[in-house]
């Protein structure tokens, strides 16, 4: 299973990337540059995505705009909505549900992932950033 990396970029940078013919390479360069905030939730996205269904949280996990099979994005207008959905979610309840589906998934692993995504998305929403998700 792969890891999803999250990159928060200002709205102007998002618009530039969205219009770039070579956006995937540009995103990878930005991710490696450490110019903008990044995070990952290791492989917790897998069990978490099994319990959230089609919701703003699923969009926060996997992205809503597919730029490539390795890169998806959430524009600034959606990031605030996704941050609110994550903040309203019960991380412990999601973790318990994920553990019921797969007992090899420790509940704290998923709860920590929800907390990290919530923190990251809220900070991005506060800045008016977009979030780009890169599969590694």
C-alpha positions in Angstrom: 0.0 0.0 0.0 1.2 3.5 -0.7 1.4 6.7 1.3 -0.5 9.9 0.5 1.4 13.1 0.9 -0.5 16.4 1.4 0.8 19.7 0.1 -0.9 23.0 1.1 -0.4 25.8 -1.5 -1.7 29.3 -1.7 -4.6 29.9 -4.0 -2.5 31.7 -6.6 0.0 28.8 -6.7 -2.9 26.4 -7.1 -4.3 28.4 -10.0 -0.8 28.4 -11.7 -0.4 24.6 -11.2 -3.9 23.9 -12.4 -3.1 25.7 -15.7 0.4 24.2 -16.0 0.7 21.6 -18.8 3.4 19.9 -16.7 1.6 20.2 -13.4 2.5 16.7 -12.1 6.3 17.4 -12.4 5.7 20.9 -10.9 3.8 19.4 -7.9 6.6 16.9 -7.3 9.2 19.7 -7.4 7.2 21.7 -4.9 6.7 18.7 -2.6 10.5 18.1 -2.6 11.3 21.8 -2.1 9.7 22.1 1.3 8.5 25.5 0.3 5.0 24.9 1.5 3.5 23.0 4.4 3.3 19.2 3.9 2.1 16.2 5.9 1.2 12.6 5.5 -0.9 10.0 7.3 1.2 7.1 6.4 -1.1 4.2 5.3 -4.0 5.2 7.6 -5.8 6.6 4.6 -6.8 3.1 3.6 -8.8 2.0 6.7 -10.1 5.5 7.2 -11.5 5.7 3.6 -13.3 2.5 4.2 -15.4 4.0 7.0 -16.1 7.6 5.8 -17.9 6.7 2.6 -18.7 9.5 0.1 -18.3 12.6 2.2 -16.3 15.8 2.5 -13.9 13.7 4.6 -13.3 11.3 1.7 -12.6 14.3 -0.5 -10.1 15.5 2.1 -8.4 12.1 2.2 -8.2 11.4 -1.6 -8.9 14.7 -3.3 -11.8 15.9 -5.5 -9.9 16.9 -8.7 -7.9 14.2 -10.5 -4.9 15.8 -12.2 -3.1 12.5 -12.8 -3.3 9.0 -11.4 -0.7 10.1 -8.8 -2.0 13.6 -8.1 -5.3 14.9 -6.9 -6.3 18.3 -5.5 -8.8 20.2 -3.4 -9.3 23.9 -4.4 -9.4 26.5 -1.6 -13.2 26.7 -1.7 -13.5 23.1 -0.7 -10.7 23.0 1.9 -12.7 25.1 4.4 -15.7 22.7 4.0 -13.4 19.7 4.4 -11.7 21.2 7.4 -15.1 21.7 9.1 -16.1 18.1 8.3 -12.9 16.8 9.8 -13.3 19.0 12.9 -16.8 17.7 13.4 -15.8 14.0 13.0 -15.3 11.8 16.0 -11.8 10.5 15.4 -12.2 7.8 18.1 -15.5 6.6 16.5 -13.9 6.5 13.0 -10.9 4.6 14.5 -13.1 2.1 16.2 -15.1 1.5 13.0 -11.9 1.0 11.0 -10.6 -1.5 13.7 -13.9 -3.4 13.4 -13.3 -3.8 9.6 -9.7 -4.7 10.1 -8.5 -5.8 13.5 -4.9 -5.4 12.4 -5.4 -1.6 12.3 -4.8 -0.1 15.8 -7.5 2.4 16.6 -4.9 5.0 17.8 -3.3 4.8 14.3 -6.5 6.0 12.6 -7.3 8.5 15.4 -3.9 10.1 15.1 -4.4 10.3 11.3 -7.8 12.1 11.7 -6.2 14.5 14.2 -3.3 15.2 11.8 -5.6 15.7 8.8 -7.9 18.0 10.9 -4.9 20.1 12.0 -3.5 20.3 8.5 -6.7 21.1 6.8 -7.7 23.7 9.4 -4.4 25.5 9.0 -4.7 25.5 5.2 -8.3 26.8 5.4 -7.2 29.6 7.8 -4.7 30.7 5.1 -7.1 30.2 2.2 -4.8 27.5 0.7 -5.6 24.6 -1.6 -4.4 21.1 -0.9 -2.7 18.8 -3.4 -2.4 15.1 -2.7 0.4 13.1 -4.1 0.6 9.3 -4.1 4.0 7.9 -3.1 
